[in-house]
Amino acid sequence: MTRVVIVDDHALVRDGLGRILSRYGCEVVGQAADAREGLALINELRPDVVLWDLIMPGASLELLRSFPKEVRALILTAVDDPLLACEVARAGAHGFLPKTSTPEQLAEATFRVAAGETVFPSLPELTEREQQILEHLASGRTNTEMAAVLNLSVKTVEHHVERLKTKLGKESAAELRAWAARR
Amino acid sequence: MSIRVVIADDHGVVRGGMAAILSASDIQVVGEACDGPEAWSLVRRLQPHVAVLDASLPRLSGLEVARRIARRLPDVKTVMISMYDDPAWRTEAARVEAADYLLKGEGPEALVDAVLAAARGEKRLEPARGKGLPLSAREREVVQLIAEGYTISAAAVHLCRAPATVRSHKASAMRKLKAHSTSELVRAATERGVVRMPRAKEVPGV
């Protein structure tokens, strides 16, 4: 049986996740409400998988590196952001699942991570230029303004914006801008 | 006869979890919705005893769904679920006649208890006094869509209003929040808690 520890600061969410996983045949061996307690618990219980929320007291990307090696980490988060997923992967976690997923997807991801697979959304690689453009978009610059600041033609800027839309799965430039501003 | 409930939360795993909690207490979950418009149409169609609504649903917030329910389907009670322990949101919840405002940090028993009490017709929220959110409900609707990346014309279609109306709500929201551009508007609205969206920036180390 897959042994799971759940770490999330919301009791309602924690309890619900536990019920979902039990229904799919996992054994929920422990639950914690913050990062410190969670880390102590996984060190003590050594579960197969820890479901770990990223936005909670004491949590940070850095902390993921200090997890015991044999415990596999599935990061469950309210922030559905492919770039965040990249950083989570780099920090050594084994999976990244947005909370918008269905209970079935949660169970599947848990089993796959337990079986030694990694579960990440397709991760976009952004070029340095695209990163730059993204930052300018976030601060509300227009294509023309960016072209002037970066010493590029407006056409080239438009091209980068198009690429960013595709890579980040945004349907319109407005959606991309809104997303960049929120980051 | 068992109590019939509709649950709306954009987080599928949270929604599924709440459904599991309620079902274990013999409360019948008759429908689940992942955004505001879907929640409103399900509630209208299924007329449950209680609608459990996440306060910050995408496209139409839980507050706006509750406001419609209070006006058009007064027999349906609403329980607002929120991540935010924020007096302004609590005040708005009272204003839209929610029976209760429950934090996600509270345990499963609190959810069951809130739903049962709402179904009995109990109101646990103090009547709205004091300051709510800095924008009107109409303005919030528009600002939320803009923050999600809708253009004026897309927001107009979505809200079944004229683009000019949407534009004027946006303009008055900008005046109230002293914003000079769309991105300033989105930032001010997010910072002042008018619209709520979790951001990658909240993760330390990003």
Chai-1 contact restraints between the chains, C-beta under 6 A:
chainA,res_idxA,chainB,res_idxB,connection_type,confidence,min_distance_angstrom,max_distance_angstrom,comment,restraint_id
A,H10,B,K104,contact,1.0,0.0,6.0,A-B,restraint_1
A,H10,B,G105,contact,1.0,0.0,6.0,A-B,restraint_2
A,A11,B,G105,contact,1.0,0.0,6.0,A-B,restraint_3
A,A11,B,G107,contact,1.0,0.0,6.0,A-B,restraint_4
A,L12,B,K104,contact,1.0,0.0,6.0,A-B,restraint_5
A,V13,B,V14,contact,1.0,0.0,6.0,A-B,restraint_6
A,V13,B,K104,contact,1.0,0.0,6.0,A-B,restraint_7
A,D15,B,P108,contact,1.0,0.0,6.0,A-B,restraint_8
A,G16,B,G17,contact,1.0,0.0,6.0,A-B,restraint_9
A,G16,B,M18,contact,1.0,0.0,6.0,A-B,restraint_10
A,G16,B,I21,contact,1.0,0.0,6.0,A-B,restraint_11
A,L17,B,G17,contact,1.0,0.0,6.0,A-B,restraint_12
A,R19,B,A20,contact,1.0,0.0,6.0,A-B,restraint_13
A,I20,B,G16,contact,1.0,0.0,6.0,A-B,restraint_14
A,I20,B,G17,contact,1.0,0.0,6.0,A-B,restraint_15
A,L54,B,V203,contact,1.0,0.0,6.0,A-B,restraint_16
A,I55,B,E202,contact,1.0,0.0,6.0,A-B,restraint_17
A,S60,B,P204,contact,1.0,0.0,6.0,A-B,restraint_18
A,S60,B,G205,contact,1.0,0.0,6.0,A-B,restraint_19
A,L61,B,G205,contact,1.0,0.0,6.0,A-B,restraint_20
A,E62,B,G205,contact,1.0,0.0,6.0,A-B,restraint_21
A,A78,B,P198,contact,1.0,0.0,6.0,A-B,restraint_22
A,V79,B,P198,contact,1.0,0.0,6.0,A-B,restraint_23
A,V79,B,A200,contact,1.0,0.0,6.0,A-B,restraint_24
A,D81,B,A200,contact,1.0,0.0,6.0,A-B,restraint_25
A,L84,B,A200,contact,1.0,0.0,6.0,A-B,restraint_26
A,E87,B,V206,contact,1.0,0.0,6.0,A-B,restraint_27
A,K99,B,H11,contact,1.0,0.0,6.0,A-B,restraint_28
A,K99,B,V13,contact,1.0,0.0,6.0,A-B,restraint_29
A,T100,B,D10,contact,1.0,0.0,6.0,A-B,restraint_30
A,T100,B,H11,contact,1.0,0.0,6.0,A-B,restraint_31
A,T100,B,G12,contact,1.0,0.0,6.0,A-B,restraint_32
A,S101,B,G12,contact,1.0,0.0,6.0,A-B,restraint_33
A,S101,B,V13,contact,1.0,0.0,6.0,A-B,restraint_34
A,T102,B,G12,contact,1.0,0.0,6.0,A-B,restraint_35
A,P103,B,G16,contact,1.0,0.0,6.0,A-B,restraint_36
A,L106,B,V13,contact,1.0,0.0,6.0,A-B,restraint_37
A,G140,B,S181,contact,1.0,0.0,6.0,A-B,restraint_38
A,G140,B,S183,contact,1.0,0.0,6.0,A-B,restraint_39
A,A174,B,G149,contact,1.0,0.0,6.0,A-B,restraint_40
A,A174,B,T151,contact,1.0,0.0,6.0,A-B,restraint_41
A,E175,B,G149,contact,1.0,0.0,6.0,A-B,restraint_42
A,A178,B,A147,contact,1.0,0.0,6.0,A-B,restraint_43
A,A178,B,G149,contact,1.0,0.0,6.0,A-B,restraint_44
A,A181,B,S183,contact,1.0,0.0,6.0,A-B,restraint_45
A,A181,B,V186,contact,1.0,0.0,6.0,A-B,restraint_46
A,R182,B,M197,contact,1.0,0.0,6.0,A-B,restraint_47
A,R182,B,R199,contact,1.0,0.0,6.0,A-B,restraint_48
A,R183,B,A200,contact,1.0,0.0,6.0,A-B,restraint_49
